[in-house]
Amino acid sequence: MSHPHPELAPPPSLPDGGLRVTPLGGLGEIGRNMTVFEYDGRLLIVDCGVLFPEEEQPGVDLILPDFTSIRDRIDDIDGIVLTHGHEDHIGGVPYLLRERPDIPLIGSKLTLALIEAKLQEHRIRPRTIEVEAGDREQVGPFNCEFVAVNHSIPDALAVAIRTPAGMVVHTGDFKMDQLPLDGRLTDLHAFARLSEEGIDLLLSDSTNAEVPGFVPPERDIANVLDNVFANAHKRIIVASFASHVHRIQQILDTAQKYGRKVAFVGRSMVRNMGIARDLGYLKVPPGLVVDVKQLDDLPDDKVVLVCTGSQGEPMAALSRMANRDHQIRITEGDTVILASSLIPGNETDVYRVINGLTRWGANVVHKGNAKVHVSGHASAGELLYFYNICRPKNLMPVHGEWRHLRANAELGAMTGVPHDRIVIAEDGITVDLVEGKAKISGKVPAGYVYVDGLSVGDVGEPALKDRKILGDEGIISVFVVMDSNTGKITSGPDIHARGSGIDDAVFSEVVPKIKEVLERTAQDGVVEPHQLQQLIRRTLGKWVSDTFRRRPMILPVVVEV
């Protein structure tokens, strides 16, 4: 198995007749999925998603793929194929279209409807090409065939990309539920037909490669939901992804059975379910869904609320309910259902929300104590079955952390893919398919690009490091006024601490030390404010460290008069 080397150089020019595959996100992480295909000087992009921040990224709203390697070639992009409508696959599209708004977006009806609604908020009117399973679309030199796959959102597609360099199949996110709620199976017949033609390179979803067996069917959840509803005597609050149409359909069906009204809570949930209903993907019985404002007029045992926040997102509705920072107040006897899996890295946030809800008396039903969720990604048994159908000549695991990618690679090897034709890459690694063999050719920039409010890319790692210091250790400000001619201190040092847990009164001990250092420096002819600020920072920082074993941020200000 070939894998990246940390010292890889930028890739050389692509050989004539070769196809270059460059993942800019989604490898070594869950989210931010984006892959760039290059042939004969033209580019095709598959997906452009976001990654949601973790605790060590305070203040960050979203994390985007790095567009640096394609920014100078933005006019070479012939289209963006969107495999499905999850945020980790479409959330970055508005930011890429800011670079060039007329790049065609290619996807299924629901996927395009979801991204169009998102782009309205960014005041971008996209150019779209709607496709269905079985369609073929010529996008520049890339002939794209779309294949139905089953996932946790309707209308998901895999894409087979044909060029003179060979055929590449990108699965997108998929599983092989044999009893899907909407009857839309992963089209194994189509994959078998592609296999007969010859799949030169397969990019395959790795998320559940470590999980043995097969993913249970979605319909298994119905009995669990029925039992929860039957035993709930007050309000039921369900937290789910705002795009999980199948799960919301099950909630609606069960609510209808038990005579409860349903209200959607949260902007994204209201928007997405409205789109799904209007397009016919969500079947809503008349009178079942009501506005959240009408809930006050209903008894608690006739109410179901469907909201966002199943991953513990701090600003989502469920987290705010747990923190008593939402108009909906959790009370003793409420039932809360977390109808989703735990995305790796979100465990702490989710359990914090569960504890907060439990504190107020809620009965919290989650994947740890009930079967209220099944994954949308193929497990190891399904992947083995899939590889035996596809028989790829080269395999490149995608969509997953390192452990998932390696597990997926091993599954491919077990089904007969030669080890030297399995490429384990990471974000930014370029993989060239030349004369039927895929191999790593170089590396391009693929770092994190942070969205912070209206700022995109302005916040970097140094700023996040400073934010963590401020959050963990606090800040100490020092204000000194000095005579610009003599270098003598005329006022200060005035020292104040915030968030450090240190009382301002104790700084009287270090003031003489700072004065002594500044006066000695002045005698040596050093009166430049920046140098004096550095001296103050070192002197005070050492004293705080020695005295309190703390390392707060120190901000000295020297004013000349």
DOKOLDO-441612 format. One line per field, with one value per residue (C-alpha): x, y, z; residue number from 1. Coordinates in steps of 0.2 Angstrom, whole numbers, always signed. Layout:
east c(X/...) .
north c(Y/...) .
up c(Z/...) .
resi c(NUM/...) .
***
This chain:
east c(+0/+7/+5/+10/+27/+28/+42/+32/+36/+23/+18/+26/+15/+3/+9/-1/-16/-15/-29/-25/-35/-32/-43/-43/-54/-62/-46/-40/-56/-75/-81/-75/-76/-69/-60/-53/-51/-39/-38/-30/-29/-48/-55/-70/-74/-84/-92/-87/-91/-87/-80/-87/-75/-69/-66/-48/-54/-64/-74/-73/-90/-85/-69/-67/-56/-41/-44/-26/-21/-36/-38/-27/-36/-54/-58/-53/-67/-80/-92/-95/-104/-113/-116/-129/-135/-126/-117/-100/-103/-111/-108/-92/-100/-105/-87/-81/-94/-88/-73/-83/-102/-106/-97/-111/-118/-123/-134/-150/-166/-166/-147/-149/-164/-154/-139/-150/-158/-141/-135/-150/-143/-127/-136/-129/-140/-131/-131/-137/-139/-151/-148/-155/-148/-144/-141/-124/-118/-103/-94/-79/-68/-77/-91/-101/-113/-124/-128/-141/-134/-143/-138/-146/-153/-164/-157/-139/-128/-112/-103/-93/-81/-74/-59/-47/-36/-49/-64/-65/-79/-83/-95/-100/-107/-117/-123/-133/-149/-159/-176/-174/-189/-191/-187/-172/-158/-140/-139/-128/-133/-126/-110/-108/-110/-97/-86/-88/-82/-68/-66/-48/-49/-62/-64/-74/-82/-72/-82/-88/-74/-69/-87/-90/-105/-120/-129/-146/-160/-168/-185/-179/-180/-198/-202/-190/-198/-215/-210/-203/-219/-230/-221/-219/-232/-226/-218/-206/-191/-182/-164/-159/-148/-158/-156/-161/-178/-180/-178/-190/-203/-202/-205/-220/-228/-226/-233/-248/-251/-251/-261/-247/-244/-226/-217/-200/-188/-172/-170/-161/-173/-188/-180/-175/-191/-200/-190/-192/-211/-213/-203/-212/-198/-207/-225/-234/-252/-263/-264/-250/-236/-240/-230/-220/-231/-246/-238/-243/-261/-259/-257/-239/-244/-249/-233/-218/-204/-191/-175/-156/-142/-139/-120/-120/-117/-116/-128/-141/-158/-155/-139/-148/-162/-150/-142/-159/-155/-170/-188/-192/-189/-185/-196/-197/-204/-200/-193/-178/-173/-156/-159/-141/-124/-109/-98/-80/-74/-91/-93/-89/-101/-115/-113/-113/-129/-136/-131/-139/-155/-155/-152/-169/-178/-178/-178/-164/-165/-149/-139/-130/-146/-158/-158/-164/-151/-143/-128/-129/-112/-108/-100/-86/-97/-105/-89/-82/-98/-96/-78/-81/-94/-84/-67/-57/-40/-34/-42/-41/-51/-59/-71/-64/-50/-34/-40/-55/-44/-32/-46/-55/-38/-36/-54/-49/-34/-44/-55/-39/-34/-15/-7/+4/-13/-21/-17/-19/-18/-22/-29/-18/-9/-10/-14/-10/-19/-7/-7/-19/-9/-13/+2/+6/+14/+16/+7/-2/-8/-24/-24/-39/-47/-58/-74/-76/-92/-89/-71/-65/-47/-41/-41/-26/-17/-8/-25/-33/-18/-20/-38/-35/-22/-35/-48/-37/-26/-33/-25/-14/-13/+2/+1/+16/+19/+37/+46/+52/+67/+74/+66/+60/+43/+30/+16/+13/+16/-3/-7/-24/-29/-44/-49/-33/-39/-25/-30/-24/-17/-3/+5/+12/+26/+32/+30/+47/+55/+47/+52/+70/+72/+65/+76/+91/+87/+84/+102/+108/+99/+85/+69/+60/+43/+42/+58/+52/+36/+46/+55/+39/+32/+47/+49/+30/+28/+42/+36/+18/+25/+36/+23/+7/+12/+1/+5/-8/-7/+2/-2/+10/+7/+20/+15/+28/+24) .
north c(+0/+17/+31/+49/+55/+71/+78/+77/+91/+99/+87/+89/+92/+79/+67/+67/+56/+55/+59/+68/+66/+78/+77/+94/+88/+72/+61/+59/+68/+66/+81/+94/+82/+89/+80/+88/+78/+85/+79/+88/+105/+105/+102/+93/+94/+81/+89/+104/+102/+110/+103/+109/+116/+107/+114/+119/+130/+143/+156/+147/+144/+133/+125/+125/+116/+126/+132/+139/+125/+129/+148/+152/+140/+144/+146/+129/+121/+113/+109/+103/+87/+86/+68/+72/+86/+84/+99/+90/+88/+105/+117/+124/+128/+146/+150/+142/+151/+168/+165/+161/+161/+153/+136/+123/+113/+95/+85/+77/+87/+87/+90/+105/+112/+111/+120/+133/+137/+139/+150/+162/+167/+171/+180/+169/+163/+146/+138/+121/+104/+92/+74/+57/+40/+32/+49/+53/+71/+77/+90/+96/+81/+71/+60/+58/+43/+44/+29/+28/+24/+22/+34/+43/+57/+54/+56/+52/+47/+39/+46/+36/+48/+42/+50/+43/+40/+27/+26/+32/+29/+40/+32/+47/+42/+25/+9/-6/-6/-19/-13/+6/+17/+25/+9/+16/+3/+5/+0/-15/-20/-3/-6/-23/-16/-3/-17/-27/-11/-10/+2/+9/+18/+17/+30/+22/+28/+22/+29/+12/+1/-4/-10/-28/-35/-26/-10/-14/-7/+10/+2/-7/+9/+10/-2/+7/+24/+16/+10/+27/+36/+23/+26/+45/+54/+72/+81/+72/+82/+74/+80/+75/+81/+94/+84/+66/+66/+47/+49/+63/+53/+40/+53/+60/+43/+38/+55/+53/+36/+42/+58/+71/+87/+90/+107/+110/+120/+129/+138/+124/+111/+121/+126/+108/+99/+112/+109/+90/+91/+102/+90/+75/+67/+70/+64/+75/+71/+86/+95/+85/+99/+115/+131/+131/+145/+134/+122/+132/+128/+110/+97/+91/+73/+79/+88/+82/+95/+91/+101/+101/+99/+80/+82/+94/+110/+124/+136/+122/+121/+106/+113/+129/+119/+110/+126/+135/+147/+143/+148/+129/+124/+106/+100/+85/+70/+76/+63/+68/+57/+59/+51/+51/+43/+51/+59/+56/+70/+76/+64/+76/+89/+76/+69/+87/+90/+74/+78/+95/+88/+75/+88/+96/+80/+74/+55/+55/+41/+40/+27/+21/+15/+12/+8/+25/+27/+17/+23/+29/+22/+4/-8/-20/-34/-22/-15/-33/-37/-21/-24/-41/-33/-19/-28/-11/-11/+3/+8/+24/+25/+41/+49/+45/+46/+37/+22/+21/+23/+9/-3/+1/-3/-19/-24/-20/-31/-45/-45/-46/-28/-29/-20/-9/-3/+3/+21/+28/+47/+62/+79/+88/+72/+71/+54/+51/+38/+35/+19/+11/+12/+25/+32/+47/+61/+76/+87/+104/+115/+108/+116/+122/+138/+145/+155/+167/+177/+187/+183/+169/+164/+178/+168/+156/+145/+159/+168/+151/+148/+166/+162/+146/+155/+169/+156/+145/+157/+174/+191/+204/+221/+233/+252/+263/+281/+287/+303/+301/+312/+305/+287/+290/+282/+296/+285/+266/+252/+250/+231/+223/+205/+197/+179/+174/+171/+183/+198/+214/+218/+205/+215/+227/+214/+215/+233/+238/+224/+231/+249/+243/+234/+250/+262/+252/+250/+269/+272/+261/+272/+260/+270/+262/+257/+240/+234/+241/+231/+215/+218/+221/+205/+194/+202/+200/+184/+176/+182/+176/+159/+157/+163/+156/+143/+152/+158/+171/+182/+198/+214/+229/+246/+260/+277/+291/+309) .
up c(+0/-5/+8/+9/+15/+25/+14/-2/-14/-26/-40/-57/-72/-75/-89/-105/-104/-85/-73/-56/-41/-26/-10/-2/+13/+20/+22/+40/+46/+46/+36/+24/+9/-7/-21/-37/-53/-67/-85/-100/-90/-85/-67/-60/-42/-32/-16/-6/+12/+29/+45/+62/+75/+91/+108/+103/+90/+100/+91/+74/+65/+51/+44/+25/+12/+7/-11/-13/-26/-37/-34/-49/-60/-55/-74/-77/-67/-78/-64/-46/-43/-27/-21/-8/+3/+19/+26/+26/+7/+2/+16/+7/-10/-6/-2/-18/-28/-21/-31/-47/-46/-63/-59/-63/-49/-54/-42/-38/-36/-17/-16/-27/-18/-2/-9/-18/-1/+7/-7/-6/+11/+3/-11/-25/-39/-45/-62/-59/-69/-61/-64/-59/-56/-73/-81/-90/-91/-101/-90/-100/-104/-89/-94/-78/-75/-59/-49/-35/-18/-1/+13/+28/+16/+0/-17/-14/-29/-33/-49/-62/-71/-88/-96/-109/-93/-87/-76/-58/-47/-32/-20/-10/+6/+5/+13/+7/+17/+8/+16/+14/+19/+2/-8/-16/-15/-19/-37/-36/-54/-60/-51/-58/-75/-72/-66/-82/-91/-79/-64/-65/-48/-34/-21/-7/+9/+24/+39/+45/+39/+57/+61/+57/+48/+40/+45/+52/+41/+45/+48/+63/+72/+71/+85/+96/+93/+95/+112/+117/+112/+120/+137/+136/+147/+143/+129/+117/+110/+96/+90/+73/+59/+49/+33/+40/+30/+33/+52/+53/+42/+56/+69/+60/+57/+75/+81/+70/+77/+95/+92/+94/+85/+78/+78/+70/+80/+72/+56/+47/+52/+47/+30/+26/+31/+21/+5/+8/+10/-5/-16/-10/+0/+16/+18/+30/+35/+35/+51/+59/+59/+68/+72/+88/+94/+95/+107/+122/+118/+118/+132/+135/+131/+113/+108/+99/+95/+82/+83/+79/+91/+91/+91/+105/+95/+107/+97/+92/+100/+111/+118/+123/+130/+141/+147/+150/+136/+125/+125/+127/+145/+149/+163/+174/+164/+146/+135/+124/+109/+101/+85/+78/+80/+88/+76/+82/+92/+98/+112/+126/+119/+117/+135/+142/+134/+140/+158/+156/+150/+164/+177/+173/+174/+156/+151/+138/+125/+114/+105/+121/+129/+114/+96/+90/+76/+62/+52/+35/+30/+24/+37/+34/+28/+15/+9/+6/-4/-13/-18/-24/-36/-42/-43/-44/-52/-40/-23/-13/+3/+7/+20/+36/+50/+48/+57/+45/+29/+34/+39/+22/+13/+22/+16/-1/+0/+7/-9/-20/-24/-25/-11/-23/-30/-14/-11/+7/+5/+15/+12/-1/-8/-27/-34/-53/-63/-77/-89/-77/-61/-47/-37/-26/-36/-24/-11/-12/+2/+11/+28/+38/+32/+47/+45/+60/+58/+41/+41/+30/+32/+42/+58/+59/+71/+80/+83/+90/+101/+108/+111/+120/+131/+135/+139/+149/+158/+156/+153/+162/+156/+161/+158/+159/+155/+152/+148/+130/+133/+149/+149/+166/+172/+175/+179/+183/+181/+183/+182/+180/+178/+170/+170/+178/+195/+202/+213/+207/+225/+223/+209/+221/+224/+206/+202/+210/+199/+183/+188/+191/+174/+165/+174/+171/+153/+151/+158/+144/+131/+127/+126/+111/+117/+108/+117/+133/+131/+128/+144/+154/+147/+151/+169/+173/+165/+174/+191/+188/+182/+197/+210/+203/+190/+178/+160/+156/+141/+146/+136/+140/+134/+135/+131/+128/+134) .
resi c(1/2/3/4/5/6/7/8/9/10/11/12/13/14/15/16/17/18/19/20/21/22/23/24/25/26/27/28/29/30/31/32/33/34/35/36/37/38/39/40/41/42/43/44/45/46/47/48/49/50/51/52/53/54/55/56/57/58/59/60/61/62/63/64/65/66/67/68/69/70/71/72/73/74/75/76/77/78/79/80/81/82/83/84/85/86/87/88/89/90/91/92/93/94/95/96/97/98/99/100/101/102/103/104/105/106/107/108/109/110/111/112/113/114/115/116/117/118/119/120/121/122/123/124/125/126/127/128/129/130/131/132/133/134/135/136/137/138/139/140/141/142/143/144/145/146/147/148/149/150/151/152/153/154/155/156/157/158/159/160/161/162/163/164/165/166/167/168/169/170/171/172/173/174/175/176/177/178/179/180/181/182/183/184/185/186/187/188/189/190/191/192/193/194/195/196/197/198/199/200/201/202/203/204/205/206/207/208/209/210/211/212/213/214/215/216/217/218/219/220/221/222/223/224/225/226/227/228/229/230/231/232/233/234/235/236/237/238/239/240/241/242/243/244/245/246/247/248/249/250/251/252/253/254/255/256/257/258/259/260/261/262/263/264/265/266/267/268/269/270/271/272/273/274/275/276/277/278/279/280/281/282/283/284/285/286/287/288/289/290/291/292/293/294/295/296/297/298/299/300/301/302/303/304/305/306/307/308/309/310/311/312/313/314/315/316/317/318/319/320/321/322/323/324/325/326/327/328/329/330/331/332/333/334/335/336/337/338/339/340/341/342/343/344/345/346/347/348/349/350/351/352/353/354/355/356/357/358/359/360/361/362/363/364/365/366/367/368/369/370/371/372/373/374/375/376/377/378/379/380/381/382/383/384/385/386/387/388/389/390/391/392/393/394/395/396/397/398/399/400/401/402/403/404/405/406/407/408/409/410/411/412/413/414/415/416/417/418/419/420/421/422/423/424/425/426/427/428/429/430/431/432/433/434/435/436/437/438/439/440/441/442/443/444/445/446/447/448/449/450/451/452/453/454/455/456/457/458/459/460/461/462/463/464/465/466/467/468/469/470/471/472/473/474/475/476/477/478/479/480/481/482/483/484/485/486/487/488/489/490/491/492/493/494/495/496/497/498/499/500/501/502/503/504/505/506/507/508/509/510/511/512/513/514/515/516/517/518/519/520/521/522/523/524/525/526/527/528/529/530/531/532/533/534/535/536/537/538/539/540/541/542/543/544/545/546/547/548/549/550/551/552/553/554/555/556/557/558/559/560/561) .
***
